[in-house]
Amino acid sequence: MTDDMEERKKLYSNTRQDLLTRNLSNSERYDNAILALSTGILALSLAFIKDIVPLDKSLYIFLLITSWCLFGLAIVSTLVSFVLSQFAIKRQLKYAEKYYLDKEDEYLKKENPLATLTDFANYTAGVFFVIGVITTIVFVSVNIQGGNNMTKQLIKDAASVPSLQKVQTETEKRGATIPELQPVKTPAPSTQESNSQSSQSSGTVKKE
């Protein structure tokens, strides 16, 4: 019975140590991921503002500012969790010394508040990061849609293309021809005038 219990305790201790090691490794990866992704998305959002949608033409700029603040808080929370974790480990080592060496049983299940704060900082960093990602996606989606609408409006308001001007030929470039004067038609003499002229002619003959 005693050997069985000792074997169980040994297996439990090994399993617990393995789980704690895995938990520590997972926590480190989690913190590194939060830091890397937060800084990376911050850089991408700055590049988006610089190269795609200028800041003075961006819509709902408060969304971008909010996402920056959230990513900044995620980074700060992760860094704070590192510091808290170091203090929590030192506190837990003191508890272990009191329990195992000084045989003070109350330290076996004594709560470590720094460990609780470390977990809270890690969870908070994750929440800030997720909300920051959502806010960034909304901002980018709104501004891409707004950019498409502006492009369509520019196409609608574009100036009409003028038609080509006709090139004048050599004939069209010459001066206009001068028209000749039209002769004026004189009216034919009337019958009375003809008789008068005949009488005058007859009188002249008689005198001779």
C-alpha positions as CSV (number, residue, x, y, z in Angstrom):
1,M,0.0,0.0,0.0
2,T,2.8,2.3,0.9
3,D,4.7,1.5,-2.2
4,D,1.6,2.1,-4.3
5,M,1.0,5.5,-2.7
6,E,4.7,6.5,-3.2
7,E,4.4,5.5,-6.9
8,R,1.2,7.6,-7.3
9,K,2.9,10.6,-5.7
10,K,5.9,10.2,-7.9
11,L,3.8,10.0,-11.0
12,Y,1.7,12.9,-9.9
13,S,4.8,15.0,-9.2
14,N,6.3,14.2,-12.7
15,T,3.0,14.9,-14.4
16,R,2.6,18.2,-12.5
17,Q,6.1,19.3,-13.4
18,D,5.5,18.5,-17.0
19,L,2.3,20.4,-17.1
20,L,3.9,23.4,-15.3
21,T,6.7,23.4,-17.9
22,R,4.2,23.2,-20.8
23,N,2.1,26.0,-19.2
24,L,5.2,28.2,-18.8
25,S,6.2,27.6,-22.4
26,N,2.7,28.3,-23.6
27,S,2.6,31.5,-21.6
28,E,5.8,32.7,-23.1
29,R,4.6,31.9,-26.6
30,Y,1.4,33.7,-25.9
31,D,3.2,36.8,-24.6
32,N,5.5,36.8,-27.6
33,A,2.6,36.4,-30.0
34,I,0.8,39.4,-28.5
35,L,3.8,41.6,-28.7
36,A,4.7,40.6,-32.2
37,L,1.2,40.8,-33.6
38,S,0.4,44.1,-31.9
39,T,3.5,45.8,-33.1
40,G,3.1,44.3,-36.6
41,I,-0.5,45.4,-36.9
42,L,0.4,48.9,-35.7
43,A,3.0,49.1,-38.4
44,L,0.6,47.9,-41.1
45,S,-2.1,50.4,-40.0
46,L,0.5,53.2,-40.3
47,A,1.5,52.0,-43.7
48,F,-2.2,51.9,-44.7
49,I,-2.6,55.5,-43.7
50,K,0.6,56.5,-45.5
51,D,0.3,54.7,-48.8
52,I,-3.4,53.8,-49.3
53,V,-5.7,56.3,-47.6
54,P,-4.2,59.6,-46.5
55,L,-5.0,60.7,-43.0
56,D,-6.8,63.8,-44.1
57,K,-9.2,61.8,-46.3
58,S,-9.8,58.9,-43.9
59,L,-13.3,58.2,-42.7
60,Y,-14.1,57.5,-39.0
61,I,-10.6,58.3,-38.0
62,F,-11.6,57.7,-34.3
63,L,-11.6,53.9,-35.1
64,L,-8.0,54.0,-36.1
65,I,-7.0,56.0,-33.0
66,T,-9.0,53.5,-30.9
67,S,-7.2,50.6,-32.4
68,W,-3.8,52.2,-31.8
69,C,-4.7,52.7,-28.2
70,L,-5.9,49.1,-27.8
71,F,-2.7,47.7,-29.4
72,G,-0.7,50.0,-27.1
73,L,-2.6,48.7,-24.1
74,A,-2.0,45.1,-25.2
75,I,1.7,45.7,-25.5
76,V,1.8,47.5,-22.1
77,S,-0.3,44.7,-20.4
78,T,2.1,42.1,-21.8
79,L,5.2,43.9,-20.5
80,V,3.5,44.4,-17.1
81,S,2.7,40.6,-17.0
82,F,6.5,39.9,-17.4
83,V,7.3,42.0,-14.4
84,L,4.5,40.7,-12.3
85,S,5.5,37.1,-13.2
86,Q,9.0,37.6,-11.9
87,F,7.7,38.9,-8.6
88,A,5.1,36.2,-8.4
89,I,7.8,33.5,-8.9
90,K,9.9,35.0,-6.1
91,R,6.9,35.0,-3.8
92,Q,6.0,31.4,-4.7
93,L,9.6,30.3,-3.9
94,K,9.3,31.8,-0.4
95,Y,6.0,29.9,0.1
96,A,7.8,26.7,-1.0
97,E,10.6,27.4,1.5
98,K,8.2,28.0,4.3
99,Y,6.2,24.8,3.5
100,Y,8.9,22.3,2.7
101,L,11.8,23.5,4.9
102,D,10.0,25.3,7.8
103,K,7.1,22.8,7.8
104,E,4.5,25.6,7.9
105,D,1.4,23.9,6.4
106,E,-0.6,27.1,5.9
107,Y,1.7,28.0,3.0
108,L,0.6,25.0,1.0
109,K,-2.6,26.6,-0.3
110,K,-1.8,30.2,0.4
111,E,-2.9,32.4,-2.4
112,N,-0.2,34.4,-4.3
113,P,-1.8,37.7,-5.3
114,L,1.0,38.5,-7.7
115,A,0.3,35.3,-9.6
116,T,-3.4,36.4,-9.9
117,L,-2.4,39.8,-11.2
118,T,-0.1,38.1,-13.7
119,D,-2.9,36.0,-15.1
120,F,-5.2,39.1,-15.2
121,A,-2.6,41.1,-17.1
122,N,-2.2,38.2,-19.6
123,Y,-6.0,37.9,-20.2
124,T,-6.4,41.7,-20.4
125,A,-3.7,41.9,-23.1
126,G,-5.5,39.3,-25.1
127,V,-8.8,41.1,-24.8
128,F,-7.2,44.4,-25.9
129,F,-5.6,42.7,-28.9
130,V,-8.8,41.1,-30.1
131,I,-10.8,44.3,-29.9
132,G,-8.0,46.2,-31.6
133,V,-8.0,43.8,-34.5
134,I,-11.7,44.1,-34.9
135,T,-11.5,47.9,-34.8
136,T,-8.8,47.9,-37.4
137,I,-10.7,45.6,-39.7
138,V,-13.8,47.9,-39.5
139,F,-11.7,51.0,-40.2
140,V,-10.0,49.5,-43.2
141,S,-13.2,48.1,-44.6
142,V,-15.0,51.5,-44.3
143,N,-12.2,53.4,-45.9
144,I,-11.7,50.9,-48.7
145,Q,-15.5,51.2,-49.5
146,G,-15.3,55.0,-49.3
147,G,-12.3,55.0,-51.6
148,N,-14.3,53.0,-54.2
149,N,-17.2,55.4,-54.0
150,M,-14.8,58.4,-54.5
151,T,-13.3,56.7,-57.5
152,K,-16.8,56.2,-59.0
153,Q,-17.7,59.8,-58.4
154,L,-14.5,61.0,-60.1
155,I,-15.3,58.8,-63.1
156,K,-18.8,60.4,-63.2
157,D,-17.6,63.9,-62.9
158,A,-14.7,63.5,-65.4
159,A,-14.6,66.1,-68.2
160,S,-15.9,65.0,-71.6
161,V,-13.3,64.3,-74.3
162,P,-13.3,67.0,-77.0
163,S,-13.8,66.0,-80.6
164,L,-10.9,66.3,-83.0
165,Q,-10.6,69.6,-85.0
166,K,-10.7,69.3,-88.7
167,V,-7.4,70.0,-90.5
168,Q,-7.8,72.7,-93.2
169,T,-6.7,71.7,-96.7
170,E,-4.6,74.0,-98.9
171,T,-7.8,75.0,-100.8
172,E,-9.6,76.0,-97.6
173,K,-6.6,78.0,-96.5
174,R,-6.6,80.2,-99.7
175,G,-8.3,83.5,-99.7
176,A,-11.8,83.8,-101.2
177,T,-12.0,84.5,-104.9
178,I,-13.0,88.0,-106.0
179,P,-16.3,87.9,-107.9
180,E,-16.5,89.8,-111.3
181,L,-18.8,92.8,-111.6
182,Q,-22.2,92.1,-113.2
183,P,-23.1,94.4,-116.1
184,V,-26.2,96.6,-115.6
185,K,-28.9,96.1,-118.2
186,T,-30.1,99.3,-119.8
187,P,-33.9,99.6,-120.4
188,A,-35.2,99.5,-124.1
189,P,-36.5,102.9,-125.5
190,S,-40.3,103.3,-125.4
191,T,-42.6,103.7,-128.6
192,Q,-43.3,107.4,-128.0
193,E,-39.6,108.2,-127.8
194,S,-39.1,106.3,-131.0
195,N,-41.8,108.3,-132.8
196,S,-40.4,111.6,-131.6
197,Q,-36.9,110.7,-132.8
198,S,-38.4,109.7,-136.2
199,S,-40.3,113.1,-136.5
200,Q,-37.1,115.0,-135.7
201,S,-35.3,113.0,-138.3
202,S,-38.0,113.8,-141.0
203,G,-38.0,117.5,-140.3
204,T,-34.3,117.6,-140.6
205,V,-34.5,116.0,-144.1
206,K,-37.1,118.5,-145.3
207,K,-35.1,121.5,-144.3
208,E,-32.2,120.3,-146.3
